[in-house]
Structures are given as C-alpha cells and as structure tokens.
Amino acid sequence: MEKQIFTLASGMKVAFKKTSSAVAYCALCIKAGTANEPAGKHGLAHLTEHMIFRGTEKRSAQSINDRLEKLGGDMNAYTAKEETVVYCTVLKEDIAKAIDLSFEIVFTSVFDEDELEKEKNVVADEINMCLDNPADFIFEDYEKMLFKGNPLSRTILGTAASLKKITSDDIRAFVKERYVPQNMSFTVVGDLDKEAVLALVEKLLDKYTPYFSGSKSPAQLVKKPAENHFYVDRARKFHQANCIIGTRAYPFGHPDRIALSLLINILGGPASNSRLNNSLREKKALVYHIDASYVRYSTVGVAIIYFGCDKSNVDKCISLVLKELKKVREVPLSDAALKAAKKQILAQNAIASEYGEAQALSISRSILRGGEYPTPELFRRKLESVTKEQLQRVAQEIFDEKKLCKLIYR
C-alpha cells in the first residue's frame, strides 16, 4: 500500500487523502485537551481554543474571521478531553491560505488580557446554556463521576469560578508546553497533489519554526482511571427526566472496539430499527429519543445509553433497557441478523465518510493517537471478522449488570 502517514522533521504527523471534489479540507489536531490541563486551571484548554481566534502577532480577531470567509470558506475549532482541533473548509485553490492561517493562530496568537476578559464572558454564557440543557450537561456529569479522581473527569467548559483564575500567562504556558509540532497531527483532504501538499505543509511550518519553543518530547498519556460504580438520582426542575445507563468500555486501539461499535449500533444506533428505539419508542411510546454511544479515549472508553422520558416512566424505561441488555448478553444473534447488522453499519459509515470534513477529522484524530490511517476498506475488513460469539462475549464483558452505572435527572 502507498504510504499514507508521514512524520516531518519537526515531529508533526501529516496525512493526505485524494478526492475529486472542488472543495478541500484540513484538520489540525493537538494533544491539548481538558485532561491535559494543569491542576487548578479547569477550563484552560477550552478557553485557549477560544483565544487563538482573538488575535495573532499580525492579525486582529476580525482579520482572522475575514481571512477565509471572504473566500467563501470556513474555519472552526473544538476542544475535547484529549485534544483541541482546528479545521477548515475552502475551495481547493485556497488550501494554502487555510493551512497558513491554521498555523498562524496556533503558533503566534498573543492572548491579549482585554480579549481574554471578553472571552471569559462568552464561555461563562456557554456554561450557563449547558446547565440550562440537561440533555447536554448529563453527559459531562456522568463522566465526572465515572472517572472520579482522574483528569478525564473534568468537564470541558470548566466552571465560572475556575475561569476567573485563568490569566494570559496561564494560556501562554499551556501553549508553550502543548502547542508544538510533535504533539500535533495534520490532515488534508482534497483534489490536490500529495507531494505538493507535503511540501506546502513543510514550507509553512518552516515559516513558524521560531515559535516552536515548547517541550521537545511528545505529551504523555493520561493514566487509566480507577474503577468507580454509582447509581445517582438527582432532583431537577425540568419537565422531562433524563437518564444515562452506562459503563467503562474499551479504549482506542482495543482489538474488540469494532465489535463493541457494532453492538452499540444494534442497540441504539441512528436507525429507527435499533433495539432500544423499537422497544421503548415504537412499541411502548415511552420516549421521544433514545440512543447508545461509544466514546474511545487513549486508556479507556465509555459505553452509554441515554434517553429522556416523562418522570413517571423512568423506572419502567430503565427496566426495558436492562431487559434489552440481558438479551444481547444471553441470546446470540442469528447469522442473518449479524449479516444485516454489518450491512447497516457499513452503509452508515460509507455515507458519513462521503463528507470531506469528517474524513479529515477522523484521520487526524486517529494518527494523533498512534492509530492506523482509517479507510472504509480497513473498517470493512475488521467488521467482517467480527463473529456472533465475539459479539456476545463483548456484551457480557461491557454490559454486565453489576458494572452498570446510572445517572438520573428527574
């Protein structure tokens, strides 16, 4: 197979995917997530992500906003538990401008104190919006308890109190340590020449070499969290009850992760024929929405079932969820059901991979964590190797009723 992942002299990992679209995409992933924050600086990673858009050595915040949008392009970013991501969408002829601006804001932002105070107010509003929406906040609250005592327990936004303590010097120190090429991966997806893209990335990195003043060794992984089990029922003044039933799961790179992804899709994937949707919504009309999800971190994963329902129906819904989990633990899929489930997730994955932005983000996240270059062919090959016996074993390991943790807002 043709080489797809390259490590530059600076330590940055670079990947490229050829397409036939007139639109090009790029994604820069940085090992600078919430779990990497120093003690007492809760919310620093997310606030830093906001601040890189608030002015560089040569551009104002307005100039940053105008740079790509005047071309009809788009630039955005987000913070997760283990990474910060900056990504762009432009016409393919403008990819050099997108890459240059990505590097400029990451390496040369100035973190002005006045701009910082403004942005703290923006993030404080974001925190309040999250608190007003239990369907969002319950996920943060759940991981806070599941990973208690570990950096992965931190909520991404921080708190109003923790934000007040963060200074421009705190951000500069975090950037100096974390925002360095050996802690980064970069992906370009577009109708471009691979060698030309690699040369362009190296040329633009050379332009910013004087700013690489941080750590010379890659960031260390966050340690695996200790086991923690809980059943928490919180009183909340909302019309609807919200509930999560879940547990720790396999980390990124685990050999059973594809089997668990398939099982999660069978239980509560986006299709209306998922087992949980069929049981709780279609047959019983107890919920408007129910889904299952699987998030993979470097040392641990999280498998979650979430639903919202009338407060009077919470216990009935939990009972039905546990019934479906018992079924996948005890009753193996038929050959026909396994084949149909694989066909469904393959189609979903293929449709999702049609979006260049999703491809760029997926590839960058994977290679940042030391994983393989994700392709539909690789996913198909691994999925086809999943057996019904493996699927049942995974169900028994992950959804053991004694290991399940529950969080209810009602």
Long-range contacts (C-beta under 8 A, 24 or more apart in sequence): 4-373, 5-367, 5-373, 6-198, 8-181, 8-201, 8-202, 8-205, 9-202, 10-181, 10-182, 10-205, 10-209, 10-212, 11-180, 11-181, 11-182, 11-183, 11-184, 11-218, 12-181, 12-182, 12-184, 12-185, 12-186, 12-201, 12-205, 13-184, 13-185, 13-186, 13-367, 13-368, 14-185, 14-186, 14-187, 14-188, 14-198, 14-201, 15-185, 15-186, 15-187, 15-188, 15-363, 15-364, 15-367, 15-373, 16-187, 16-188, 16-189, 16-192, 16-194, 16-197, 16-198, 17-187, 17-188, 17-189, 17-190, 17-359, 17-360, 17-363, 18-190, 18-191, 18-192, 18-194, 19-189, 19-190, 19-191, 19-356, 20-191, 21-92, 21-190, 21-191, 21-356, 22-91, 22-92, 22-191, 23-89, 23-90, 23-91, 23-92, 23-190, 23-356, 24-89, 24-90, 24-91, 24-92, 24-94, 24-95, 24-98, 24-188, 24-189, 24-190, 24-191, 24-192, 24-356, 25-87, 25-88, 25-89, 25-188, 25-189, 25-190, 25-356, 25-357, 25-359, 25-360, 26-87, 26-88, 26-95, 26-98, 26-99, 26-102, 26-186, 26-187, 26-188, 26-189, 26-360, 27-85, 27-86, 27-87, 27-88, 27-186, 27-187, 27-357, 27-360, 27-361, 27-363, 27-364, 28-85, 28-86, 28-87, 28-102, 28-103, 28-106, 28-184, 28-185, 28-186, 28-364, 29-83, 29-84, 29-85, 29-184, 29-185, 29-186, 29-364, 29-365, 29-368, 30-83, 30-84, 30-85, 30-86, 30-106, 30-178, 30-179, 30-183, 30-184, 30-368, 31-82, 31-83, 31-178, 31-183, 31-184, 31-218, 31-219, 31-368, 32-83, 32-84, 32-174, 32-175, 32-178, 32-179, 32-183, 32-219, 33-79, 33-80, 33-81, 33-82, 33-83, 33-84, 34-79, 34-80, 34-81, 34-82, 34-151, 34-154, 34-155, 34-156, 35-81, 35-82, 35-150, 35-151, 35-152, 35-154, 35-222, 35-297, 36-82, 36-151, 36-178, 36-219, 36-222, 37-151, 37-154, 37-174, 38-170, 38-173, 38-174, 40-162, 40-165, 41-162, 41-165, 41-166, 41-170, 41-174, 42-154, 42-155, 42-158, 42-159, 42-162, 43-123, 43-155, 43-156, 43-157, 43-158, 43-159, 43-162, 43-163, 43-166, 44-158, 44-166, 44-170, 44-171, 44-174, 45-79, 45-84, 45-156, 45-174, 46-79, 46-123, 46-156, 46-157, 46-158, 47-116, 47-119, 47-120, 47-123, 47-158, 47-163, 47-166, 47-171, 48-84, 48-171, 48-174, 48-175, 49-77, 49-78, 49-79, 49-84, 50-119, 50-122, 50-123, 51-109, 51-111, 51-115, 51-116, 51-119, 51-171, 52-77, 52-86, 52-105, 52-106, 52-109, 53-77, 53-105, 54-109, 54-111, 54-112, 54-115, 54-116, 54-118, 54-119, 55-109, 55-110, 55-112, 55-115, 56-104, 56-105, 56-108, 56-109, 56-110, 57-108, 57-110, 58-104, 58-108, 59-104, 61-115, 64-101, 64-105, 67-97, 67-101, 68-94, 68-97, 68-98, 68-101, 71-97, 73-97, 73-98, 75-101, 75-102, 79-156, 80-156, 81-143, 81-152, 81-154, 81-156, 81-297, 82-222, 82-297, 82-298, 82-369, 83-365, 83-368, 85-361, 85-364, 85-365, 87-357, 87-360, 87-361, 89-356, 89-357, 92-190, 92-191, 92-192, 95-188, 95-190, 95-192, 95-197, 95-200, 96-200, 96-204, 99-186, 99-188, 99-200, 99-201, 99-204, 100-204, 100-207, 103-204, 103-205, 103-207, 103-208, 104-208, 106-179, 107-179, 107-208, 107-211, 107-212, 108-208, 108-211, 109-175, 111-168, 111-171, 111-172, 111-175, 112-168, 113-167, 113-168, 116-166, 116-167, 116-168, 116-171, 120-163, 120-164, 120-166, 123-157, 123-158, 123-163, 124-160, 124-163, 126-157, 127-157, 127-158, 127-159, 127-160, 127-163, 130-157, 134-236, 134-238, 134-240, 134-242, 134-409, 135-242, 135-306, 135-308, 138-242, 138-244, 138-306, 138-407, 138-409, 139-244, 139-304, 139-306, 141-407, 142-244, 142-246, 142-304, 142-405, 142-407, 143-302, 145-228, 145-230, 145-232, 145-405, 145-407, 146-225, 146-228, 146-230, 146-246, 146-248, 146-302, 146-405, 147-225, 147-228, 147-300, 148-225, 148-226, 148-228, 149-225, 149-226, 149-228, 150-222, 150-223, 150-224, 150-225, 150-226, 151-222, 152-222, 152-225, 152-297, 152-300, 153-225, 175-214, 176-213, 176-214, 176-215, 177-214, 177-215, 178-214, 178-215, 178-219, 179-214, 180-212, 180-214, 180-215, 180-216, 181-205, 181-212, 182-216, 182-217, 182-218, 183-215, 183-218, 183-219, 184-368, 185-364, 185-365, 185-367, 185-368, 186-364, 187-359, 187-360, 187-361, 187-363, 187-364, 187-367, 188-360, 189-356, 189-359, 189-360, 189-363, 190-356, 221-298, 221-299, 222-297, 222-298, 222-299, 223-299, 224-251, 224-299, 224-300, 225-299, 225-300, 228-405, 229-403, 229-405, 230-405, 230-406, 230-407, 231-405, 231-406, 232-406, 232-407, 232-408, 233-406, 233-408, 233-410, 234-407, 234-408, 234-409, 234-410, 235-410, 236-409, 236-410, 238-409, 240-308, 240-309, 240-310, 240-311, 241-308, 241-309, 241-310, 241-311, 241-313, 241-314, 241-408, 241-409, 241-410, 242-306, 242-307, 242-308, 242-408, 242-409, 242-410, 243-306, 243-307, 243-308, 243-309, 243-314, 243-317, 243-318, 243-406, 243-407, 243-408, 243-409, 243-410, 244-304, 244-305, 244-306, 244-406, 244-407, 244-408, 245-304, 245-305, 245-318, 245-321, 245-322, 245-404, 245-405, 245-406, 246-302, 246-303, 246-304, 246-305, 246-404, 246-405, 247-302, 247-303, 247-398, 247-399, 247-400, 247-403, 247-404, 247-405, 248-300, 248-301, 248-302, 248-303, 248-403, 249-294, 249-296, 249-300, 249-301, 249-302, 249-303, 249-398, 250-296, 250-301, 250-398, 251-296, 251-297, 251-298, 251-299, 251-300, 251-301, 252-296, 252-297, 252-298, 252-301, 252-369, 252-371, 253-369, 253-370, 253-371, 254-296, 254-301, 256-390, 256-394, 256-397, 257-294, 257-296, 257-301, 258-379, 258-382, 258-383, 258-385, 258-386, 259-386, 259-390, 259-391, 259-394, 260-294, 260-301, 260-303, 260-394, 260-398, 261-294, 261-345, 262-341, 262-342, 262-345, 262-383, 262-386, 262-391, 263-328, 263-391, 263-394, 263-395, 263-398, 264-292, 264-293, 264-294, 264-303, 265-292, 265-341, 265-344, 265-345, 265-348, 266-328, 266-333, 266-341, 267-292, 267-305, 267-324, 267-325, 267-328, 268-292, 268-293, 268-305, 269-344, 269-345, 269-348, 270-348, 271-344, 271-348, 275-324, 275-327, 275-328, 276-305, 276-307, 276-321, 276-324, 279-320, 279-323, 279-324, 280-307, 280-309, 280-317, 280-320, 280-321, 284-316, 284-320, 286-310, 286-313, 286-316, 286-317, 286-320, 287-313, 287-317, 298-369, 303-398, 303-399, 311-410, 314-408, 314-410, 318-406, 322-401, 322-404, 325-395, 325-399, 325-401, 325-404, 326-401, 328-391, 328-392, 328-395, 328-399, 329-392, 329-395, 329-396, 329-399, 329-400, 332-388, 332-389, 332-391, 332-392, 333-388, 333-391, 333-392, 334-388, 335-388, 338-386, 338-387, 338-388, 338-391, 342-383, 342-384, 342-386, 345-383, 346-379, 346-380, 346-383, 349-376, 349-379, 350-376
